[in-house]
Amino acid sequence: MMPTARPRTLGTHLQWPLAAALLLLCLVLGGGQGTVGDALCQALAAGLVILTLWRSETEPDARLPRIAWIAALPLAVPLLQLLPIPEALWLMPPARAEIAQQLAVAGLEPTTRWTLTPFGTETALAWLLPAVAMFLAVLQFDATQRLRLVAIFVAVTVVAIVLGVAQMASGAGSVLYFYDRTNSSSAVGFFANRNHFASQLVLALPFVLIGTAAWWNTQRDEGRNALLWATAGVALAALLILALALVGSRAGILLGMLAIALSLPAVLAMRNKRGTRRLMAAVLGVGLLLGVQFALFGVMQSFSQDPMEDARVRYTQLTLEAAGHHAPLGTGLGGFRRAFEAYDVDSVENIYVNHAHNDYAELWLDGRGSALLIGMALLVTFAAAAWRHWRRRGAATLEKLLTRASLIGLLMLALHSFGDYPLRTTALLASAGLLAALLARPRTHHRTGVPLAHAES
């Protein structure tokens, strides 16, 4: 007997459009830091969180799963750091004892909160909202709604590639660059940093590769339409590979190659894989041919510099040194720049270092043990969820597609964070929230009795 359809509430009608608007706004306006665009994204995210929690409490079919509690963990760090602590504990770090002495000379007393920079920590709390909102909302969506959000992400990425080509053609100082501090004369899309644009391209690549193969795997007997869509998927994958080469990010190129390698097992694991090997060979062949033909010189230039000579290595060393002086409490989220300046005695004039270019080192400075424990909890939770759904038999093909592509994307972000700070941008942080939610089983709505995708045998 077909399940009885439940009436759709106002919250049901509003939630997906609101989530789609948030993702679009984050991708277009959230490529820098501390901008008006970030504030708009955070305000919209707050509204989406309220709507999602309200639906969870008032609608039985929209009850959030148990995995939703994980969203509270990253929020707990800034909330705890804003609390007052005993003065004896506050004075434990050597750096804080020195700060207290300097304040005493000026006739001032320190405010004994855990964080040294309350405003920066409050800003970090707001900065987390888009990721939390996307994560919680997507947990309430079915597989089709999730796929549409992924389609928005890929579509905006394609638009960003076109914008990046126009930026390179127009040169430095063009109005097509949205930020004052940016990689001028490079393709940055909607970002301020070309490495972060490369991260967006890498995140889109597994979805396009696996999605194209999955489409061909299930629709190849449909005639010309299936061939047309498969050809479009091959062209899109080739465009992403070419764009990675044109951007010239060393990390982006390496992570892109790794994302392709990790996507292959997911494609070849499909049951009916007749022709998928040839399709993947076409994707890689066209993409690599274009990359070599149009961007080999730029790629070789990007690798000509020894990575060990990069300033990132020195930034990481200084960050870890500062973290030792601020142990065991850390500076508090948002305290990196002021703490780093005290140890960067050899800084070059006009060089602005706003992050450590190693997010793990920066989190160690900001949060020490609390950030480490919560980071490990997040890692274990998502790894367990991904492993469980990756191995689960009988899952819908669409569900496995989203899960495996999302896992690859999150891994790429985690690896990129060793040499940069992609998750410090609203755009990539919201994208990470989307990908994290895709690791959980989609909600099954009972409006129809038709499954969203054909189950694998």
C-alpha positions in Angstrom: 0.0 0.0 0.0 1.4 3.4 -0.9 2.3 5.6 2.1 -0.1 8.4 2.9 1.1 11.8 1.8 1.7 14.3 4.5 0.8 18.0 4.1 3.8 20.2 3.3 4.3 23.0 5.8 5.6 26.5 5.2 8.9 25.5 6.7 9.1 22.6 4.2 8.5 25.0 1.3 11.1 27.6 2.6 13.9 25.4 3.8 15.4 24.1 0.5 15.2 27.5 -1.3 16.8 29.1 1.8 19.6 26.5 1.8 20.2 27.0 -2.0 20.3 30.8 -1.6 22.8 30.4 1.3 25.1 28.1 -0.7 24.9 30.5 -3.7 25.6 33.6 -1.6 28.5 31.9 0.1 30.1 30.8 -3.1 29.7 34.2 -4.8 30.4 36.6 -1.9 32.3 34.4 0.6 35.7 34.1 -1.1 37.5 36.7 1.1 37.5 37.3 4.8 35.8 39.9 7.0 33.7 41.3 4.2 30.1 42.5 4.0 29.4 39.3 2.0 30.5 37.2 5.0 28.1 39.1 7.2 25.2 38.5 4.8 26.0 34.8 4.7 26.1 34.6 8.4 22.8 36.4 8.8 21.1 34.1 6.3 22.7 31.1 8.0 21.3 32.1 11.4 17.8 32.1 9.8 18.3 28.7 8.3 19.5 27.2 11.6 16.4 28.5 13.4 14.1 27.2 10.6 15.9 23.8 10.6 15.7 23.4 14.4 12.0 24.5 14.4 11.2 21.9 11.8 13.0 19.2 13.8 10.9 20.0 16.9 7.5 20.5 15.3 7.5 18.0 12.4 8.1 14.3 13.1 9.2 13.6 9.5 11.9 16.3 9.8 13.4 15.2 13.1 17.2 15.6 12.9 19.2 12.4 13.2 21.6 11.7 16.0 24.6 12.7 13.9 23.3 16.3 14.1 24.9 16.7 17.5 28.3 16.9 15.9 27.5 20.4 14.8 27.7 21.6 18.4 31.3 20.6 18.7 32.9 23.4 16.6 30.6 25.9 18.2 31.7 24.8 21.6 35.3 26.0 21.2 34.5 29.8 20.8 31.7 29.6 23.3 34.0 28.1 26.0 36.8 30.5 25.1 34.5 33.5 25.8 33.9 32.4 29.4 35.8 33.9 32.3 38.4 31.7 34.0 40.3 32.0 37.4 43.2 34.4 37.3 45.6 31.8 38.4 44.7 29.7 35.3 44.7 32.7 33.1 48.3 33.5 34.1 49.6 30.0 33.4 50.9 30.6 29.9 54.2 32.4 29.9 53.0 34.8 27.2 50.1 35.9 29.4 52.3 36.6 32.4 54.3 39.0 30.1 51.0 40.6 28.9 49.9 41.1 32.5 53.1 42.8 33.4 52.9 45.2 30.5 49.3 46.0 31.4 50.3 46.6 35.0 52.9 49.2 33.9 50.0 51.0 32.1 47.8 50.8 35.2 45.4 48.3 33.6 44.2 44.8 34.6 43.6 42.0 32.2 40.1 40.7 31.5 40.5 37.1 32.6 38.6 35.4 29.8 40.0 32.3 28.2 40.5 34.1 24.9 42.9 37.0 24.6 40.8 38.5 21.7 37.1 38.3 22.6 36.0 40.2 19.5 38.0 37.8 17.3 36.5 34.8 19.0 33.0 36.2 18.6 33.8 36.7 14.9 35.0 33.1 14.7 31.7 32.0 16.2 29.7 33.8 13.6 32.0 32.6 10.9 31.1 29.0 11.7 27.3 29.6 11.2 27.2 28.9 7.4 28.8 25.5 7.7 26.6 24.6 10.6 23.5 25.8 8.8 24.3 23.8 5.6 25.1 20.7 7.6 21.9 20.7 9.7 19.6 21.6 6.8 21.0 19.0 4.4 20.4 16.3 7.0 16.7 17.0 6.5 16.8 16.8 2.7 16.2 13.8 0.5 18.7 12.6 -2.2 17.1 14.6 -5.0 17.3 17.8 -3.0 20.9 17.1 -2.1 21.8 16.4 -5.7 20.3 19.8 -6.7 22.6 21.6 -4.2 25.6 19.8 -5.6 24.4 20.9 -9.1 24.4 24.5 -7.8 27.9 24.1 -6.5 29.2 22.7 -9.9 27.3 25.4 -11.9 28.8 28.2 -9.8 32.2 26.6 -10.3 31.8 26.7 -14.1 30.8 30.3 -13.9 33.9 31.0 -11.8 36.1 29.4 -14.4 34.7 31.7 -17.1 35.3 34.6 -14.7 38.8 33.4 -14.0 39.7 33.3 -17.7 38.3 36.9 -18.1 40.4 38.0 -15.2 43.6 36.6 -16.7 42.7 38.3 -20.0 42.0 41.7 -18.4 45.2 41.7 -16.3 46.0 43.2 -12.9 43.8 46.0 -11.7 40.7 44.8 -13.5 37.3 45.4 -12.0 36.8 41.6 -12.4 38.9 41.1 -9.3 36.5 41.4 -6.3 39.1 41.9 -3.6 41.9 44.4 -3.0 44.4 41.8 -1.6 44.3 39.2 -4.3 46.5 37.2 -6.8 46.3 39.8 -9.6 46.9 38.5 -13.1 45.9 35.0 -12.0 42.5 33.3 -12.2 40.9 33.5 -8.8 37.2 33.3 -9.7 35.0 34.6 -6.8 37.9 34.2 -4.4 40.8 36.5 -3.3 43.3 33.7 -3.3 44.0 31.4 -6.3 44.8 28.5 -4.0 41.2 28.7 -2.6 39.8 28.8 -6.1 41.8 25.7 -6.9 40.2 24.0 -3.8 36.8 24.8 -5.3 37.8 23.2 -8.6 39.1 20.1 -6.8 35.9 19.7 -4.8 33.8 19.8 -8.0 36.0 17.3 -9.8 35.0 14.0 -8.0 31.3 14.9 -8.4 31.7 15.4 -12.2 33.9 12.4 -12.7 31.8 9.9 -10.7 28.5 11.6 -11.8 29.3 11.3 -15.5 30.3 7.7 -15.1 27.2 6.9 -13.1 25.0 8.6 -15.6 26.5 6.6 -18.5 26.3 3.4 -16.4 22.6 3.7 -15.9 21.4 5.6 -19.0 23.6 4.5 -21.9 20.8 2.5 -23.5 18.7 5.6 -23.8 20.2 6.6 -27.2 21.5 10.0 -28.3 20.4 11.9 -25.2 22.5 9.7 -22.9 25.5 10.1 -25.2 25.0 13.8 -25.3 24.9 14.1 -21.6 27.9 11.8 -21.2 29.8 14.0 -23.7 28.9 17.1 -21.7 30.2 15.4 -18.6 33.5 14.5 -20.3 33.8 18.1 -21.5 33.1 19.5 -18.0 35.7 17.3 -16.4 38.2 18.3 -19.0 37.4 22.0 -18.3 38.0 21.5 -14.5 41.3 19.8 -15.2 42.3 22.6 -17.6 41.2 25.3 -15.1 43.4 23.7 -12.4 46.4 23.9 -14.8 45.6 27.5 -15.7 45.2 28.6 -12.0 48.8 27.5 -11.4 48.4 26.4 -7.8 50.9 23.7 -7.0 48.7 22.3 -4.2 45.6 22.5 -6.5 47.4 20.5 -9.3 48.6 17.8 -6.9 45.3 17.5 -5.1 43.4 17.4 -8.4 45.6 14.5 -9.6 44.9 12.8 -6.3 41.1 13.4 -6.5 41.1 11.8 -10.0 43.0 8.8 -8.7 40.6 8.4 -5.7 37.6 8.7 -8.0 38.6 5.8 -10.2 37.8 3.0 -7.7 34.3 4.5 -7.1 33.6 4.4 -10.8 35.0 1.0 -11.4 33.1 -0.4 -8.5 29.8 0.1 -10.3 27.9 -3.1 -11.0 27.2 -2.5 -14.7 30.4 -0.8 -15.8 30.4 -1.7 -19.5 32.0 1.2 -21.2 32.9 3.2 -18.0 36.6 2.5 -18.4 36.5 3.9 -21.9 34.5 6.9 -20.7 37.0 7.6 -17.9 39.9 7.2 -20.3 38.2 9.8 -22.5 37.8 12.2 -19.6 41.4 11.9 -18.5 42.7 12.0 -22.0 40.9 15.1 -23.1 41.6 16.9 -19.8 45.3 16.1 -19.8 45.7 16.9 -23.5 44.2 20.3 -22.9 46.2 20.9 -19.8 49.5 20.0 -21.5 48.6 21.9 -24.7 47.6 25.2 -23.1 49.2 25.4 -19.6 52.4 23.3 -19.5 54.6 26.3 -19.3 52.7 27.8 -16.4 52.6 24.5 -14.5 56.4 24.0 -14.9 56.9 27.6 -13.6 54.7 26.9 -10.6 56.9 23.9 -9.7 60.2 25.6 -10.4 60.5 27.0 -6.9 61.5 24.6 -4.2 58.5 24.2 -1.8 60.9 24.1 1.2 61.9 27.7 0.3 58.3 28.8 0.5 57.5 31.2 3.3 54.8 28.8 4.5 57.4 26.7 6.2 58.7 29.7 8.2 55.1 30.7 9.1 54.4 27.3 10.4 57.6 27.2 12.5 56.9 30.6 14.0 53.3 29.6 14.7 54.3 26.5 16.6 56.9 28.6 18.5 54.1 31.0 19.5 51.8 28.1 20.5 54.4 26.9 22.9 54.5 30.3 24.7 50.7 30.4 24.9 50.4 26.8 26.2 48.2 25.4 27.7 45.3 27.7 26.9 46.2 29.1 23.5 45.3 32.6 22.3 41.6 31.9 21.5 40.1 31.8 18.1 40.9 34.9 16.1 44.1 35.6 18.1 46.6 34.4 15.5 47.7 37.6 13.9 48.6 39.5 17.1 50.4 36.5 18.5 52.2 35.9 15.3 53.5 39.4 14.9 55.3 39.2 18.2 57.5 36.3 16.8 57.8 37.4 13.2 60.7 39.7 13.9 62.1 39.3 10.3 58.9 40.2 8.6 59.2 42.2 5.3 57.5 45.5 5.1 54.1 45.5 3.4 53.8 41.7 3.8 50.5 41.0 5.5 50.3 37.6 7.3 46.7 37.0 8.3 47.0 33.2 8.7 49.7 30.6 9.3 49.1 28.8 5.9 48.9 25.6 7.9 45.5 25.5 9.6 46.5 22.7 12.0 49.3 24.8 13.4 47.1 27.8 13.6 44.4 25.8 15.5 47.1 24.5 17.8 48.0 28.1 18.6 44.4 29.3 18.9 42.9 26.4 20.9 45.6 24.0 21.9 44.1 20.9 23.5 40.5 21.9 23.2 40.8 22.4 19.4 42.7 19.2 19.1 40.2 17.1 20.9 37.2 18.5 19.1 39.1 18.1 15.8 39.8 14.5 16.5 36.1 13.9 17.5 35.0 15.4 14.2 37.5 13.3 12.2 36.5 10.1 13.9 32.8 10.7 13.5 32.9 11.6 9.9 35.4 8.8 9.1 33.1 6.2 10.7 30.0 7.5 8.9 31.8 7.5 5.6 33.2 4.0 6.1 29.8 2.7 7.1 28.0 4.1 4.1 30.8 3.3 1.7 30.5 -0.4 2.5 26.8 -0.6 2.9 25.1 -2.8 0.3 21.8 -2.1 -1.2 22.2 1.7 -1.0 20.8 3.7 -3.9 23.2 4.5 -6.6 22.6 8.2 -6.2 23.3 8.0 -2.5 26.6 6.2 -3.0 27.6 8.8 -5.7 27.1 11.7 -3.3 28.8 9.9 -0.4 31.9 8.9 -2.1 32.4 12.2 -4.0 31.9 14.0 -0.7 34.4 11.9 1.1 37.0 12.6 -1.5 36.3 16.3 -1.4 36.5 16.5 2.4 39.8 14.6 2.3 41.2 17.1 -0.3 40.2 20.0 2.0 41.9 18.3 5.0 45.1 17.8 3.0 45.1 21.3 1.6 44.8 22.7 5.1 48.4 21.5 5.8 49.7 24.2 3.4 46.9 26.8 3.4 43.7 27.9 5.0 40.8 27.0 2.7 38.3 26.5 5.5 38.9 30.1 6.7 36.8 31.3 3.8 33.0 31.3 4.1 32.6 29.8 0.6 34.7 26.6 1.3 33.5 26.3 4.8 29.9 26.2 3.7 30.8 23.8 1.0 32.5 21.6 3.7 29.2 21.7 5.7 27.3 20.5 2.6 29.8 17.7 1.9 29.8 16.5 5.6 26.0 16.2 5.6 26.2 14.2 2.4 28.0 11.4 4.3 24.8 10.8 6.3 21.9 8.9 4.9 19.4 11.1 3.1 15.9 11.5 4.5 13.2 9.5 2.8 10.1 11.6 2.3 6.8 9.8 2.1 5.1 12.0 -0.5 5.5 9.3 -3.1 6.1 5.6 -3.1 8.8 5.8 -5.8 12.4 5.4 -4.7 14.8 8.2 -5.6 17.3 6.0 -7.4 17.5 2.4 -8.5 19.0 0.2 -5.7 22.1 -1.8 -6.5 21.8 -5.5 -6.5 
